[in-house]
Amino acid sequence: MTPLHPTPYSEAALVARLRAAGCVFAEDEAALLIEAAQTDEDLDSMAARRVAGQPLEGIVGWAEFGGLRVLVDPGVFVPRRRSEVLVEEAVRLAPHPASAASTPSAVVVDLCCGTGAIGVAIAARLPGIELVAADIDPVEVACARRNVEPAGGAVYLGDLYDALPDAVRGRVDLLVVNAPYVPTESIALMPPEARVHEPQVALDGGSDGLAIQRRVAAGASAWLRPGGHLLIETSVRQAPLTAAIITGAGLEARIVHDDELDGTVVIGRSV
């Protein structure tokens, strides 16, 4: 194996190869691939995977999210920057401890956690929280454990609330959820990076995109403490429907949209 010592020509050739494949940010992607590759053979293989349409994050092994490098394995849902609105709102709503006691300041659940990026980003901003994450996909759970466990959290495998330990029932301060919300028929319209290379279970929200959100909202009250909050990412178009679902589940609902992140979250408060 020949050590990789990229020359200006090899980098320029890589940029041209990526641009020809339709990569809009070819220069940035080339730099990341060169940084990640250990040998010339690695670089050629990684470039071929990118040209074939695989997500860049799964190739280089990480994604930037919330100011962190989050580990990303091939075949998992890649965290989107718009989901940082969940982090911002969760941090804003987190309870503050009355003293510097050693007990956790908040119990945070990252449901449908994927890589665990949202929970880890919250934990980085709120040291001392009790972080629990869960997902139904074993590949995602394996990836999430690599991110969440070093941050002091735990990751569980299972279907929504069935995965959570009974120890947090009725104690959750922040239930943060990026459940799939793409309508089934719309998945075919998504970029190949998502619809081909990310798990269907992380994308498909049912006929109207709200099927998983309904299940999340219906079970939230049993897990939230009084005054706790449910935060669900959704789209601008779906937000009023998501809010109605949350209200119908007995929570007070409001919609938050962040123009800079282009992210939308509906927040429900347990009463």
DAGI-V723570 format. One record per run of one state. SS is the DSSP state (hx for helix, st for strand, lp for the rest). FROM is the first residue (numbers start at 1). TO is the last residue. Records with the same first field share a line. If there is no record, write none. Layout:
SS->FROM-TO + FROM-TO
This chain:
lp->1-2 + 4-7 + 21-25 + 37-38 + 52-55 + 61-61 + 66-67 + 72-80 + 94-106 + 112-116 + 126-129 + 136-137 + 152-153 + 158-159 + 164-165 + 169-171 + 178-181 + 183-183 + 190-191 + 196-199 + 203-203 + 205-210 + 221-223 + 235-238 + 249-251 + 259-262 + 270-271
st->3-3 + 39-39 + 62-65 + 68-71 + 107-111 + 130-135 + 154-157 + 172-177 + 182-182 + 204-204 + 224-234 + 252-258 + 263-269
hx->8-20 + 26-36 + 40-51 + 56-60 + 81-93 + 117-125 + 138-151 + 160-163 + 166-168 + 184-189 + 192-195 + 200-202 + 211-220 + 239-248
